[in-house]
Amino acid sequence: MKLPFFTNNANEGKFFFGIFLKEKEGVGLLMRVKDSNVILVDQEKFTYSNGWENLYEDIDELILKLEQHSKKQLHETIFFVYSHFIDQKTKEIRKPYLQKIKDLVNKLNLKALGYIECYEAIIHYLEKKEELPLTAVLLELDYSNLSVFVFKRGELTYSKILAHTDNFIDDLLTSFLEIKGKFLLPSRIILYNSKDLDKESTEIVTYRWSEELFVQLPRVEVIKEHELIQGLLGVFGEQFTRKTSAVKIVEEKPKNEVLGFVIGGDVAEAKTSNSAKDTVVPKQHFSLTGIFNKIKVLTKSVTSLPQIFNKKWTAVIGIVLVVSGLLLNEYLFHKATITLFLPSQTIKKDLELTSGDLGIETTSKTSDLTESKPATGKKEIGEKARGSITVHNFDDKENVLVKGTVLESGGLKFSLDQEVKVASASVVTISGGLVKQPGKAKVSATAVELGPQSNIPSGKQFKIGDFSTNLYFGLNESAFTGGTKREVKTVASKDMEDLKKSLQELAKKQKLDSADDKNPDKKTIEKLTETELTEAKFDKELGEETEVLNLKAKVRATIYFYKEKELKDLVAKTLSRELEKGFALQKDKLTYKVEGAEKKGSKISMTIAANGKAVKDVAKSEIVNKVRGRSIGGLETLLKDNFKVQGFEFDIEPKLPIIQNWMPFFEQNISLEISSL
């Protein structure tokens, strides 16, 4: 793409185009490099119009926008990608995506510099920020892919790329169960994917993880998009400033290059770790070109002064300079790192410790917490039907019906609202005949049960108490009305007990049982943590109508903890007694698990499952003294015969003929690392 913009002013620095590619969307970055600093000038998000099929058109439109905003032409391009785009065996971009990227590079006339994986940016950002090697689990989430990286002390110890399904925890377990039993995962989990990750964070925090995976409950952090981009810029800046020669496009892709182009030769380099080692000495890369050039210039100057020195002295000085250069190279630049794989012994032992063996301390924390749950009690409420009844008395004597007398009609019961006196029956003459007329009295009555079933129509006959219906009965001249009934939720005693237990669990989730967040050496004995509710106050009484019951209380947690260093020293001392003679325990390979803990009175006992690894004990200084100045070809026999090594690896700098086939002569230039197979 060619646009008639003005040429960049040299003082503005050099401009680069960055493309952050994901499954369904991307971000375009306009970057300026000036004085070894990378500055983000502009950025533009875009969504793929038809997946990767129309990627060329989408990025063409993106470049046009950035060029119009900045009035700069974009040519040199760096790609930022998630790890699921990369073949983890060959470290090359997977073929379907590689072809699309090559097409857009050619069509848009871009100069491709290389690619950077996003997890490298996260490592760069966090290690710069915290000034410590990273120990964490990185979770890289894209639309349908999940990448898992486990770092310990800055070294990549495990990685896996798998499908991202709707069940996030099952996805993680698929990966974590491969690690189970090999080593414990760091308790710090870092998520990133340029969007809201609250749901995934909550699932991780609330899931009950096995103690065989995490030594303690993991804490979760989310890297925001601007932090991710800041890390990408930082990695790119380091790669750019390390580059010593011009970037070149490669037509035939070498085996160790990716995407058909290189930038400084190490853009795609990833941190790996095959085994834990006693010491790690950073490799230093030096160039002898400048020194030899200076020697060459100085020699030329000397030989141009025949009036002072004759040819003999010129030759002597030349030899002295060459020898000095070789000695200088040997002293300053000729360095070697050698890793020895020694015979090892694995040891396992269950330890029974008491508070007398290990210092166990306690502390208390109090916090105000609230919790709620749906009420499960049930109660029927409503109104009773009401009406009036006319009592008929055919007895020869009057009668008094007391308040509460029960009357029944059709299986429904009603009670009198007040006492009523009913006159006796009387005989009257009607049409020449004698007729017995009952005494009558009208009185109000109420249904015994709640509900509309007692809303009976008029004209119903009622049986009164235990009286015979031949002598006493009642009739309602009007209907009974007003009866209603409905079921409501109320507070049950079980609800109150469950809510108290739930609040105590909430206290643990909120890390009230954390021994000391500021002192990582203090480890909580979770099995002994005691929680007690004080000043508990429910917002509803027992049996009161409500849909939700709330509890507010102070939670007092009594926490028991130990110092990890003290425990590891005790475990190491115990395991050392079990070792074969001539072996030394590697403390960095020492692991343990608290299998059980019990408190009886003031005495605390703990069961510890300890695992250790020991290697043959050798004197490092003796090995260094024997290998210095030796040829690489003779090292294997020397090391096997004298120190019983099972194997070794070495790396010699600089990569020059002859020099790289010999160990340095100076002991301080040899870094020795001990490991085991």
Secondary structure, DSSP 8 states (H G I E B T S, - for coil): ---------GGG-EEEEEEEE-SSEEEEEEEEEETTEEEEEEEEEEE-SSTTTTHHHHHHHHHHHHHHHHT----EEEEEE-GGGEETTTTEE-HHHHHHHHHHHHHTT-EEEEEEEHHHHHHHHHHHHH-S---EEEEEE-SSEEEEEEEETTEEEEEEEEE--S-HHHHHHHHHHHHTTT--B-SEEEEESSS--HHHHHHHHHS---TTTBSS--EEEE--HHHHHHHHHHHHHHHHHH--S---B-SS--TT-BTTB-STT-TT-----SS--S----------HHHHHHHHHHHHHHHT-TTT--HHHHHHHHHHHHHHHHHHIIIII-EEEEEEEE-EEEEEEEEEEETTTS-EEEEEEEEEEEEEEE--EEEEEEE--EEEEEEEE-SSS-EEE-TT-EEEETTEEEEESS-EEE---EEEEETTEEEEE-EEEEEEEEESS-SGGG---SS-EEEETTS-TTTEEEE-SS--B--EEEEEEE--HHHHHHHHHHHHHHHHHTTTT-S-TT-TTEEE-GGG-EEEEEEEEESS-TT-B-SEEEEEEEEEEEEEEEEHHHHHHHHHHHHHTTS-TTEEE-GGG-EEEEEEEEEETTEEEEEEEEEEEEEE---HHHHHHHHTT-BGGGHHHHHHHHH--SEEEEEEES--TTGGGB--SSGGGEEEEEEE-
